[in-house]
Amino acid sequence: MKGQIWVTVESYFRQRAAKFDALYEEARGWRGWINRRLRRGLFERVERTLEALEGLRDFSVLDVGCGSGRNSVLFAKVGARRVVGIDFSEPMIALAREFTRRHGVDDRCQFIPGDFLACSFAERFDAVVALGVFDYVADPPSMLRRMMELSSGRVIASFPARSLVRAPLRKFRYALRRCPVYFYTRERLEGICRQAGLAEYRIVPYASSGLLLVGEAGAAGR
């Protein structure tokens, strides 16, 4: 059964799918310029993730919290032979299917509506990625552990960093809609890795707003 916090997060993204997706819109002109500067972390964490996938060939990706599929398209375009996206927001899944179709990679992308922690998968993936997901996770060690179970190689995840101004403002905005949001320090993230059993990893700061975890799930079994 889903916890009440997870149900609240699900409700938030069901209602705001299109508006949230617009944050990533590749608009030209002044709107795109402003978006990329005010929300630089959204774009930089994707760039760092693509760098972390370099060296993989003919690989598979599980895109956790895939949203509207924008990252799934990028994974396919840098060489993924198979991308599976999962998101509990059905409106997001609908956007993802349309987005990958428009970009001509829908033959390599599959999208599943559902709860990542409860869903059963018949395969393991070369990389399991979760960008913009741990912002809303009350039990991050369990989430990371599940990612590791489904990965035969890398786990990559973004974590919003604590800050003096942006973090409190964001927490207040989301609280108005009864949606929890969590922030992390490097020390806390290292503790989460220890709890999940992830021994081999690196933490990459990006922009001024986040930390990217790049780990080797296979190292947990050594």
KEKE-3310 file (N, C-alpha, C; in steps of 0.2 Angstrom, whole numbers, plus 5000, padded with zeros to 4 digits):
npx = (5004:5002:5011:5005:5012:5018:5006:5002:5012:5010:4998:5000:5009:5001:4991:4998:5006:5008:5012:5023:5031:5034:5044:5055:5055:5061:5063:5065:5073:5069:5062:5067:5080:5080:5074:5084:5094:5088:5084:5096:5101:5092:5095:5109:5111:5107:5116:5127:5123:5123:5136:5141:5136:5144:5155:5147:5140:5127:5117:5105:5093:5084:5073:5069:5055:5051:5044:5039:5047:5058:5071:5072:5072:5084:5093:5091:5096:5109:5114:5107:5100:5088:5076:5067:5054:5047:5033:5022:5013:5000:4996:5009:5015:5008:5012:5026:5025:5020:5030:5042:5038:5037:5051:5056:5061:5053:5052:5062:5059:5049:5035:5029:5016:5015:5020:5037:5043:5035:5033:5036:5050:5056:5069:5086:5095:5107:5110:5102:5093:5088:5082:5078:5070:5072:5070:5057:5057:5054:5060:5075:5086:5080:5074:5086:5092:5083:5085:5098:5096:5090:5100:5113:5124:5127:5121:5112:5108:5100:5101:5093:5102:5105:5102:5103:5094:5086:5082:5073:5063:5058:5053:5043:5034:5030:5024:5013:5005:5004:5014:5028:5045:5063:5079:5097:5114:5131:5137:5125:5121:5131:5129:5117:5121:5129:5120:5112:5121:5129:5145:5154:5156:5154:5152:5145:5145:5133:5128:5122:5114:5113:5117:5125:5124:5134:5135:5142:5133:5136:5147:5142:5140:5153)
npy = (4994:5011:5024:5039:5051:5048:5046:5059:5066:5060:5064:5078:5078:5073:5082:5093:5090:5095:5108:5107:5100:5110:5117:5111:5114:5117:5131:5145:5161:5174:5168:5155:5158:5164:5154:5144:5150:5153:5141:5132:5121:5110:5108:5106:5094:5084:5085:5081:5068:5062:5062:5053:5041:5039:5029:5017:5005:5001:4999:4997:5007:5011:5023:5031:5039:5045:5056:5067:5061:5067:5065:5052:5052:5058:5048:5038:5044:5045:5032:5022:5006:5002:5009:5010:5018:5024:5030:5037:5046:5046:5056:5061:5050:5049:5061:5057:5047:5053:5062:5055:5048:5059:5062:5052:5040:5031:5017:5012:5015:5012:5015:5014:5016:5018:5013:5014:5007:4997:4990:4976:4970:4961:4961:4966:4982:4991:5003:5012:5026:5041:5056:5071:5064:5060:5071:5070:5059:5050:5040:5038:5028:5015:5017:5020:5007:4999:5003:4999:4985:4983:4986:4981:4988:5004:5016:5031:5046:5061:5074:5087:5100:5108:5125:5142:5151:5147:5133:5135:5143:5135:5124:5130:5134:5121:5116:5123:5117:5105:5096:5086:5090:5087:5090:5089:5086:5083:5075:5068:5062:5053:5045:5039:5031:5022:5015:5010:5001:5004:5004:5009:5024:5041:5058:5071:5088:5100:5115:5127:5120:5106:5089:5075:5058:5045:5029:5012:4998:4985:4983:4982:4968:4963)
npz = (5000:4996:5005:5013:5011:4998:4990:4990:4983:4971:4967:4966:4955:4945:4943:4939:4927:4914:4916:4924:4915:4906:4911:4905:4892:4876:4872:4861:4861:4873:4883:4884:4887:4900:4907:4906:4914:4927:4931:4930:4936:4932:4919:4919:4927:4919:4908:4915:4918:4906:4903:4912:4907:4896:4887:4888:4878:4866:4876:4890:4899:4914:4917:4930:4937:4925:4920:4907:4897:4892:4895:4893:4879:4876:4881:4872:4861:4863:4862:4869:4867:4872:4882:4897:4904:4919:4928:4941:4937:4926:4916:4913:4908:4896:4890:4888:4879:4868:4866:4863:4851:4843:4842:4835:4842:4848:4845:4853:4866:4880:4891:4907:4918:4935:4952:4956:4967:4969:4958:4947:4938:4924:4920:4921:4921:4912:4916:4929:4931:4940:4940:4948:4957:4970:4977:4982:4990:5005:5011:5007:5007:5004:4992:4984:4986:4979:4966:4964:4965:4953:4943:4933:4932:4932:4944:4944:4951:4955:4968:4977:4984:5000:5003:5007:5003:4991:4994:5006:5000:4990:4997:5004:4994:4989:5000:5001:4992:4998:4996:4999:5000:4999:5005:5003:5010:5006:5016:5021:5010:5008:5019:5016:5005:5012:5020:5010:5005:4995:4989:4980:4972:4966:4970:4962:4961:4954:4945:4957:4964:4967:4969:4961:4961:4956:4954:4955:4954:4954:4962:4974:4977:4978)
capx = (5000:5006:5011:5001:5016:5018:5000:5001:5016:5007:4992:5003:5011:4995:4988:5003:5010:5009:5015:5030:5035:5035:5051:5061:5054:5067:5060:5070:5071:5071:5059:5072:5086:5078:5073:5090:5098:5085:5084:5102:5102:5088:5099:5116:5111:5106:5122:5132:5121:5125:5143:5141:5134:5149:5158:5143:5138:5121:5115:5098:5092:5078:5072:5064:5052:5053:5040:5037:5051:5063:5078:5072:5074:5092:5097:5091:5100:5116:5116:5103:5096:5081:5074:5061:5053:5041:5031:5016:5008:4998:4997:5016:5017:5005:5017:5032:5024:5020:5037:5047:5036:5039:5058:5058:5064:5047:5053:5066:5056:5043:5034:5025:5013:5015:5025:5043:5045:5030:5033:5040:5053:5058:5075:5090:5097:5114:5110:5096:5093:5083:5083:5072:5065:5074:5067:5051:5057:5054:5065:5080:5090:5076:5074:5093:5093:5079:5088:5104:5094:5088:5105:5119:5130:5127:5115:5114:5103:5101:5099:5094:5106:5102:5104:5101:5088:5082:5078:5067:5058:5055:5050:5037:5030:5027:5020:5006:5001:5004:5019:5034:5051:5068:5086:5103:5121:5136:5137:5119:5121:5136:5126:5112:5125:5131:5114:5109:5126:5133:5152:5158:5152:5156:5147:5147:5141:5131:5126:5123:5108:5112:5122:5123:5127:5136:5138:5143:5129:5139:5152:5139:5141:5160)
capy = (5000:5017:5029:5045:5056:5046:5048:5067:5068:5057:5069:5084:5078:5071:5088:5098:5087:5099:5114:5104:5098:5116:5119:5109:5116:5119:5137:5149:5168:5176:5164:5150:5161:5165:5147:5140:5153:5152:5133:5129:5114:5105:5106:5103:5087:5080:5085:5077:5061:5059:5061:5047:5036:5038:5022:5012:5004:4996:4998:4998:5011:5012:5030:5031:5045:5048:5062:5068:5057:5071:5062:5046:5053:5059:5042:5034:5047:5044:5025:5016:5002:5001:5013:5009:5024:5022:5036:5036:5050:5044:5062:5062:5045:5051:5066:5054:5043:5057:5066:5050:5047:5065:5062:5046:5035:5027:5010:5010:5017:5009:5018:5011:5020:5014:5014:5011:5003:4991:4987:4970:4970:4955:4962:4971:4987:4993:5009:5015:5033:5044:5063:5074:5060:5060:5077:5069:5052:5050:5034:5037:5022:5010:5019:5018:5000:4996:5005:4994:4978:4982:4988:4977:4992:5010:5020:5038:5050:5068:5076:5094:5102:5113:5131:5147:5155:5143:5128:5137:5145:5129:5120:5134:5134:5115:5115:5126:5112:5099:5091:5087:5091:5085:5092:5084:5088:5078:5070:5064:5057:5047:5040:5035:5026:5017:5012:5006:4996:5006:5005:5012:5029:5047:5063:5077:5094:5103:5121:5128:5118:5099:5084:5070:5052:5041:5023:5006:4994:4978:4983:4980:4961:4960)
capz = (5000:4996:5010:5012:5007:4991:4987:4990:4978:4965:4966:4964:4948:4941:4942:4936:4923:4908:4918:4926:4908:4902:4913:4901:4885:4873:4869:4859:4863:4880:4888:4885:4890:4907:4910:4907:4919:4933:4932:4927:4938:4928:4913:4920:4929:4913:4905:4919:4918:4899:4903:4916:4903:4891:4887:4887:4871:4866:4883:4892:4904:4917:4918:4936:4937:4918:4918:4900:4893:4888:4896:4889:4872:4876:4882:4866:4856:4864:4861:4872:4863:4876:4888:4900:4909:4924:4932:4943:4934:4919:4911:4912:4903:4890:4887:4886:4873:4862:4865:4860:4845:4839:4841:4831:4846:4851:4844:4858:4872:4883:4897:4912:4923:4941:4957:4955:4972:4969:4951:4946:4931:4921:4918:4925:4916:4912:4920:4932:4932:4944:4940:4950:4960:4977:4980:4985:4993:5012:5013:5001:5006:5001:4985:4981:4986:4974:4960:4964:4963:4946:4939:4932:4931:4935:4946:4943:4954:4957:4975:4978:4989:5004:5002:5012:5000:4986:4997:5010:4996:4987:5002:5006:4988:4988:5006:5000:4989:5002:4993:5003:4996:5004:5003:5005:5010:5004:5022:5022:5004:5009:5024:5012:5001:5017:5022:5004:5003:4989:4991:4975:4970:4966:4970:4957:4962:4948:4946:4964:4967:4968:4969:4956:4963:4951:4958:4952:4958:4954:4967:4981:4978:4978)
cpx = (5004:5006:5007:5005:5017:5012:4999:5006:5013:5002:4995:5005:5006:4992:4992:5007:5012:5014:5022:5034:5037:5042:5056:5060:5060:5065:5066:5068:5072:5068:5064:5078:5085:5077:5079:5095:5095:5085:5090:5103:5099:5092:5106:5116:5110:5112:5127:5130:5123:5132:5145:5140:5139:5153:5154:5141:5132:5118:5108:5098:5085:5078:5067:5061:5053:5050:5038:5042:5057:5070:5078:5074:5082:5096:5097:5095:5107:5118:5112:5099:5089:5081:5067:5060:5047:5040:5024:5011:5006:4998:5004:5018:5014:5009:5023:5031:5024:5027:5042:5045:5038:5047:5060:5061:5059:5048:5058:5064:5050:5042:5028:5022:5013:5020:5031:5045:5041:5030:5038:5043:5056:5065:5079:5093:5104:5115:5103:5097:5087:5084:5077:5067:5066:5072:5061:5051:5058:5059:5070:5084:5086:5075:5080:5094:5089:5082:5094:5102:5092:5094:5111:5125:5129:5120:5117:5107:5105:5098:5099:5098:5103:5105:5101:5094:5083:5078:5072:5061:5054:5051:5043:5032:5026:5023:5013:5002:5001:5008:5025:5040:5057:5075:5091:5109:5125:5136:5131:5119:5126:5133:5121:5115:5127:5125:5111:5114:5129:5140:5156:5154:5156:5151:5149:5142:5139:5127:5127:5117:5108:5118:5120:5127:5128:5139:5138:5139:5132:5144:5149:5140:5148:5162)
cpy = (5006:5021:5035:5050:5054:5048:5055:5069:5066:5062:5075:5084:5076:5078:5093:5096:5092:5105:5112:5103:5104:5119:5117:5110:5119:5126:5141:5156:5169:5172:5158:5152:5161:5158:5143:5143:5152:5145:5130:5122:5109:5103:5103:5096:5082:5079:5080:5069:5058:5058:5055:5041:5035:5032:5016:5011:4999:4994:4999:5003:5011:5019:5030:5038:5049:5054:5062:5065:5061:5068:5055:5046:5054:5053:5038:5037:5046:5036:5020:5012:5001:5005:5012:5015:5022:5029:5035:5041:5048:5050:5062:5056:5046:5056:5062:5050:5047:5061:5061:5049:5053:5065:5056:5040:5030:5020:5007:5012:5014:5013:5015:5015:5015:5016:5010:5005:4996:4987:4981:4971:4963:4955:4966:4976:4989:4999:5011:5022:5036:5052:5067:5070:5060:5066:5076:5062:5053:5045:5033:5031:5016:5011:5018:5011:4996:4997:5000:4987:4977:4984:4983:4981:4998:5012:5027:5042:5057:5069:5083:5096:5107:5119:5136:5150:5150:5137:5130:5139:5140:5125:5124:5133:5127:5113:5118:5121:5105:5093:5092:5087:5090:5088:5088:5088:5082:5072:5065:5059:5051:5042:5036:5030:5020:5012:5007:5000:4998:5008:5010:5018:5036:5052:5069:5083:5097:5110:5123:5125:5110:5095:5078:5064:5048:5035:5017:5000:4987:4978:4981:4972:4958:4958)
cpz = (5000:5003:5008:5009:5000:4987:4986:4984:4971:4963:4963:4956:4943:4938:4938:4931:4917:4910:4920:4920:4905:4905:4909:4894:4882:4869:4867:4862:4870:4885:4889:4888:4898:4910:4911:4913:4926:4935:4929:4929:4934:4922:4914:4923:4924:4909:4909:4919:4911:4899:4907:4912:4897:4892:4887:4880:4871:4872:4884:4898:4907:4919:4924:4936:4931:4916:4911:4895:4890:4889:4893:4882:4871:4877:4876:4861:4857:4864:4864:4867:4866:4882:4890:4905:4913:4928:4935:4940:4927:4914:4909:4907:4896:4886:4884:4880:4867:4860:4861:4853:4840:4837:4837:4835:4849:4850:4850:4865:4874:4890:4901:4917:4930:4946:4957:4960:4972:4963:4950:4939:4930:4919:4922:4919:4917:4916:4923:4934:4936:4944:4943:4954:4968:4981:4984:4989:5001:5014:5007:5001:5003:4994:4981:4981:4980:4967:4959:4962:4956:4941:4939:4931:4935:4938:4946:4946:4956:4964:4975:4984:4994:5002:5006:5009:4996:4990:5002:5006:4992:4991:5004:5000:4988:4994:5005:4996:4992:4999:4996:4998:5001:5001:5006:5006:5008:5010:5022:5016:5005:5014:5021:5008:5006:5019:5016:5002:4997:4991:4986:4971:4970:4967:4967:4959:4955:4950:4954:4968:4968:4968:4965:4959:4957:4954:4953:4956:4959:4959:4974:4982:4978:4985)
residu = (MET:LYS:GLY:GLN:ILE:TRP:VAL:THR:VAL:GLU:SER:TYR:PHE:ARG:GLN:ARG:ALA:ALA:LYS:PHE:ASP:ALA:LEU:TYR:GLU:GLU:ALA:ARG:GLY:TRP:ARG:GLY:TRP:ILE:ASN:ARG:ARG:LEU:ARG:ARG:GLY:LEU:PHE:GLU:ARG:VAL:GLU:ARG:THR:LEU:GLU:ALA:LEU:GLU:GLY:LEU:ARG:ASP:PHE:SER:VAL:LEU:ASP:VAL:GLY:CYS:GLY:SER:GLY:ARG:ASN:SER:VAL:LEU:PHE:ALA:LYS:VAL:GLY:ALA:ARG:ARG:VAL:VAL:GLY:ILE:ASP:PHE:SER:GLU:PRO:MET:ILE:ALA:LEU:ALA:ARG:GLU:PHE:THR:ARG:ARG:HIS:GLY:VAL:ASP:ASP:ARG:CYS:GLN:PHE:ILE:PRO:GLY:ASP:PHE:LEU:ALA:CYS:SER:PHE:ALA:GLU:ARG:PHE:ASP:ALA:VAL:VAL:ALA:LEU:GLY:VAL:PHE:ASP:TYR:VAL:ALA:ASP:PRO:PRO:SER:MET:LEU:ARG:ARG:MET:MET:GLU:LEU:SER:SER:GLY:ARG:VAL:ILE:ALA:SER:PHE:PRO:ALA:ARG:SER:LEU:VAL:ARG:ALA:PRO:LEU:ARG:LYS:PHE:ARG:TYR:ALA:LEU:ARG:ARG:CYS:PRO:VAL:TYR:PHE:TYR:THR:ARG:GLU:ARG:LEU:GLU:GLY:ILE:CYS:ARG:GLN:ALA:GLY:LEU:ALA:GLU:TYR:ARG:ILE:VAL:PRO:TYR:ALA:SER:SER:GLY:LEU:LEU:LEU:VAL:GLY:GLU:ALA:GLY:ALA:ALA:GLY:ARG)
# end
